[in-house]
Amino acid sequence: MWDRPAVLLWIANLLYALAAVLLMYAVLFVVIHLPIFPLRGVTVEGDLQHVTREQLKLIVSRHLQGNFFTLDLVETRDAFQKLPWVRNVSVRRRWPDKLEVTVEEHRELARWGNIALVNTYGELFHAASDSELPVFYGPGDGVHEVAEHYATYNTLLQPTGMRVTQLALTPRRAWQIGTDRGMVIELGREQPEARLSKFVGAYAKTLGAAGVNVAYADLRYPNGFAVRKPASAPAATGKSS
């Protein structure tokens, strides 16, 4: 090989090119890590109702390490997303020294038993809420399904003046509704929307119009439904002096 000048020249050129690349990488690495590209501002955007300024400041002080180039955007996003009410976060650099953070909060729709909250996308999340919310029950894979049917059943109940305060889905996919007037409505598995629609039409013309209080309605009959009034309280007795 040593008596082949062309090969030696090719090897020399390759080594020179490799050395130049390594030198450029080293210079770039040093420049990027110099304290001449500090982050001078962090802006947080989003309609924030539950995430507090103090929580955001804590994330910034603890997790935003590095300068404009070395800051890990994935770790930064994950740090913000760990806040209880945060559903989604996007993070991007804004030249020359800014970081823009966009936060999307969960919007609570209901409670999932006493375990978690359900957002408007039919997703579970863990946070504390003092709001008066309906309560959902169901199998673990039924959260989104229950959330979707909640809106449908509420709309169908509007002519009665009632609203859904509890909604349960059994593992066999049977539905039960609890209303704000204390009525429990059994829908069963087959055509629950059609059954509820027929019941609402009949209720508005009969029991609702007469002001009859109903505690329980079973709509699982093929050609009708059964209702039960609440037990009457015993009449008070006493002697007058």
Backbone torsions as a table, in degrees:
resi	resn	phi	psi	omega
1	MET	NA	-32.4	-175.1
2	TRP	-70.0	-15.6	177.9
3	ASP	-98.2	16.6	179.2
4	ARG	-118.6	90.2	-175.1
5	PRO	-57.2	-34.9	-177.8
6	ALA	-64.4	-41.1	179.7
7	VAL	-67.0	-43.4	179.2
8	LEU	-62.0	-39.1	178.4
9	LEU	-64.8	-40.9	179.5
10	TRP	-63.8	-41.6	178.8
11	ILE	-65.3	-41.6	179.6
12	ALA	-62.0	-44.8	178.5
13	ASN	-62.3	-38.9	177.9
14	LEU	-63.2	-42.4	179.6
15	LEU	-66.2	-40.7	177.0
16	TYR	-61.2	-43.6	179.5
17	ALA	-64.0	-42.6	178.8
18	LEU	-63.1	-41.7	178.8
19	ALA	-64.0	-38.9	179.1
20	ALA	-65.0	-42.0	178.7
21	VAL	-62.7	-45.5	179.6
22	LEU	-62.7	-38.8	178.9
23	LEU	-65.6	-43.4	178.3
24	MET	-63.0	-41.0	178.7
25	TYR	-62.9	-43.0	-179.3
26	ALA	-64.0	-42.7	179.0
27	VAL	-63.9	-44.4	179.5
28	LEU	-62.7	-41.9	179.3
29	PHE	-60.6	-44.8	-179.3
30	VAL	-65.2	-44.0	-178.3
31	VAL	-63.2	-44.9	-178.2
32	ILE	-62.5	-36.0	-176.5
33	HIS	-89.1	0.3	174.5
34	LEU	-70.6	152.4	-179.3
35	PRO	-77.4	33.0	-179.6
36	ILE	-101.5	-0.1	177.3
37	PHE	-125.0	52.9	-178.1
38	PRO	-73.4	154.2	171.3
39	LEU	-78.9	121.2	-177.1
40	ARG	-105.1	-6.1	-179.8
41	GLY	-162.4	144.3	175.7
42	VAL	-128.0	121.5	177.6
43	THR	-109.2	135.9	179.6
44	VAL	-117.0	123.1	-179.3
45	GLU	-115.8	153.9	179.4
46	GLY	138.2	156.4	177.4
47	ASP	-83.5	90.5	-172.3
48	LEU	-98.3	118.6	178.5
49	GLN	-109.9	-24.9	-175.3
50	HIS	-120.2	-31.8	177.8
51	VAL	-72.8	127.1	-174.3
52	THR	-96.9	160.8	176.8
53	ARG	-61.9	-35.6	-179.9
54	GLU	-65.1	-39.6	177.8
55	GLN	-64.3	-41.0	179.8
56	LEU	-65.4	-42.4	178.7
57	LYS	-62.3	-37.7	179.7
58	LEU	-64.8	-42.3	177.9
59	ILE	-62.2	-44.9	-178.3
60	VAL	-61.5	-44.8	-176.2
61	SER	-70.9	-31.2	-174.7
62	ARG	-92.8	-31.9	-167.5
63	HIS	-116.7	-13.5	179.8
64	LEU	-89.3	85.7	-178.6
65	GLN	-109.5	133.1	179.1
66	GLY	112.9	178.4	179.7
67	ASN	-101.5	-165.0	-174.9
68	PHE	-57.3	-35.7	-175.9
69	PHE	-91.8	-34.5	-171.8
70	THR	-90.6	-10.3	179.7
71	LEU	-60.6	129.2	179.3
72	ASP	-82.6	108.9	-176.0
73	LEU	-68.9	-33.8	179.9
74	VAL	-66.2	-47.2	178.4
75	GLU	-63.8	-37.2	178.5
76	THR	-64.0	-45.9	178.5
77	ARG	-61.2	-44.3	-179.6
78	ASP	-62.4	-35.8	179.6
79	ALA	-64.4	-43.9	177.9
80	PHE	-67.8	-36.4	-174.4
81	GLN	-72.7	-12.8	177.8
82	LYS	-77.9	-11.4	177.1
83	LEU	-64.9	140.9	-170.3
84	PRO	-55.0	-40.5	-173.6
85	TRP	-93.7	3.5	-176.5
86	VAL	-88.4	125.0	177.3
87	ARG	-94.2	-43.4	-176.5
88	ASN	-149.3	147.7	-178.6
89	VAL	-137.8	136.9	169.6
90	SER	-123.3	139.8	-176.3
91	VAL	-130.5	135.3	176.1
92	ARG	-149.6	151.5	176.5
93	ARG	-80.8	145.1	175.0
94	ARG	-127.3	109.2	-177.2
95	TRP	-59.2	137.7	10.9
96	PRO	-103.0	-12.2	-170.8
97	ASP	-151.4	28.3	-176.5
98	LYS	-119.9	153.9	173.3
99	LEU	-124.9	127.7	-179.9
100	GLU	-107.8	127.3	-179.4
101	VAL	-121.7	125.0	176.6
102	THR	-112.3	122.9	-174.6
103	VAL	-114.2	130.3	172.3
104	GLU	-109.3	121.7	179.6
105	GLU	-86.2	156.0	167.0
106	HIS	-68.7	143.9	171.1
107	ARG	-113.0	113.2	-173.5
108	GLU	-69.9	137.8	178.0
109	LEU	-111.6	-39.1	-174.7
110	ALA	-163.2	176.3	171.4
111	ARG	-102.4	144.0	174.8
112	TRP	-99.6	89.5	-172.4
113	GLY	58.0	-134.0	174.0
114	ASN	-113.4	25.3	-174.4
115	ILE	-98.2	-45.8	-171.7
116	ALA	-157.0	-177.6	174.2
117	LEU	-108.0	157.9	176.7
118	VAL	-115.6	130.3	178.0
119	ASN	-90.9	179.9	-174.7
120	THR	-72.2	-7.8	174.3
121	TYR	-94.3	3.2	-177.5
122	GLY	74.7	32.8	180.0
123	GLU	-115.2	145.1	176.4
124	LEU	-82.7	143.9	170.2
125	PHE	-150.3	159.2	-174.9
126	HIS	-110.8	113.7	178.7
127	ALA	-161.7	167.5	178.9
128	ALA	-100.3	136.4	179.5
129	SER	-141.7	136.2	176.1
130	ASP	-95.7	1.8	-177.3
131	SER	-69.9	150.2	174.3
132	GLU	-81.3	108.4	-172.7
133	LEU	-123.4	150.3	171.3
134	PRO	-65.6	160.7	-178.8
135	VAL	-115.9	129.4	178.4
136	PHE	-106.3	146.9	173.5
137	TYR	-134.3	147.8	177.7
138	GLY	167.9	176.8	176.5
139	PRO	-68.0	162.1	-175.6
140	GLY	-60.1	-28.4	-179.4
141	ASP	-92.2	9.9	-174.7
142	GLY	-108.7	10.2	-175.0
143	VAL	-60.8	-51.6	-178.1
144	HIS	-63.6	-38.6	179.9
145	GLU	-63.7	-43.9	179.5
146	VAL	-65.4	-42.2	-179.9
147	ALA	-61.5	-40.3	179.2
148	GLU	-65.7	-44.5	-178.0
149	HIS	-71.1	-26.0	178.1
150	TYR	-56.9	-47.6	-180.0
151	ALA	-63.1	-41.1	-179.5
152	THR	-64.2	-47.3	-177.6
153	TYR	-67.5	-36.9	177.2
154	ASN	-62.0	-42.2	179.6
155	THR	-64.5	-43.0	-179.5
156	LEU	-65.3	-31.3	-177.5
157	LEU	-80.6	-10.6	-174.3
158	GLN	-53.1	-42.1	-179.9
159	PRO	-60.3	-21.5	179.7
160	THR	-86.3	-12.3	-175.9
161	GLY	80.0	5.7	179.4
162	MET	-99.7	160.1	174.7
163	ARG	-135.3	157.5	-177.6
164	VAL	-78.0	125.5	174.4
165	THR	-112.0	-19.7	174.6
166	GLN	-140.4	141.6	177.2
167	LEU	-141.5	123.9	-176.7
168	ALA	-123.7	138.6	175.3
169	LEU	-122.8	121.4	-179.4
170	THR	-81.3	164.4	176.3
171	PRO	-58.3	-23.9	177.0
172	ARG	-87.8	8.6	177.7
173	ARG	66.6	37.6	171.1
174	ALA	-99.1	146.6	-173.2
175	TRP	-110.2	144.5	172.8
176	GLN	-138.9	134.8	-179.0
177	ILE	-113.3	140.0	167.7
178	GLY	-116.6	133.7	-175.7
179	THR	-108.9	169.4	-179.5
180	ASP	-71.3	-7.8	175.1
181	ARG	-99.4	10.5	178.2
182	GLY	83.4	7.2	179.2
183	MET	-84.6	134.8	173.2
184	VAL	-104.5	128.8	-177.1
185	ILE	-119.8	118.6	176.4
186	GLU	-91.0	119.4	-179.9
187	LEU	-100.3	-26.0	-176.9
188	GLY	75.8	-157.9	-174.3
189	ARG	-102.9	-35.0	-171.6
190	GLU	-88.7	125.3	174.5
191	GLN	44.1	57.8	-176.5
192	PRO	-63.6	-37.0	-179.9
193	GLU	-66.0	-42.6	179.4
194	ALA	-64.2	-41.8	178.3
195	ARG	-62.3	-43.9	-178.8
196	LEU	-67.0	-38.7	179.4
197	SER	-62.2	-43.1	178.1
198	LYS	-64.5	-41.5	180.0
199	PHE	-63.0	-43.5	-179.0
200	VAL	-61.7	-42.7	178.5
201	GLY	-61.9	-43.2	179.9
202	ALA	-71.3	-39.3	-178.2
203	TYR	-63.7	-43.6	-177.7
204	ALA	-62.8	-30.4	-177.3
205	LYS	-89.7	-18.0	-174.0
206	THR	-120.7	-86.0	-174.4
207	LEU	-62.4	-44.1	180.0
208	GLY	-64.9	-42.5	-179.9
209	ALA	-64.9	-31.8	-179.5
210	ALA	-87.1	-3.6	179.6
211	GLY	71.2	25.7	179.9
212	VAL	-79.6	127.6	178.8
213	ASN	-84.6	125.1	-178.4
214	VAL	-114.5	130.7	179.8
215	ALA	-91.2	-29.9	-172.9
216	TYR	-149.7	135.3	176.7
217	ALA	-132.8	124.9	179.7
218	ASP	-107.4	112.5	-176.0
219	LEU	-100.2	14.4	-173.7
220	ARG	-86.8	19.7	176.6
221	TYR	-95.8	144.5	-176.6
222	PRO	-66.7	-30.2	-174.1
223	ASN	-125.9	22.8	-179.5
224	GLY	171.1	-157.9	179.5
225	PHE	-152.3	162.6	177.6
226	ALA	-119.0	142.0	179.7
227	VAL	-127.1	156.5	177.8
228	ARG	-134.6	126.8	176.1
229	LYS	-80.4	153.7	177.0
230	PRO	-66.1	150.5	178.8
231	ALA	-63.2	136.7	180.0
232	SER	-75.6	141.1	177.4
233	ALA	-72.3	142.7	179.6
234	PRO	-64.4	142.3	-179.3
235	ALA	-65.1	139.7	179.9
236	ALA	-76.1	140.7	177.7
237	THR	-124.6	154.7	179.9
238	GLY	179.9	168.4	179.0
239	LYS	-110.8	136.7	177.1
240	SER	-98.5	143.1	-177.7
241	SER	-103.4	NA	NA
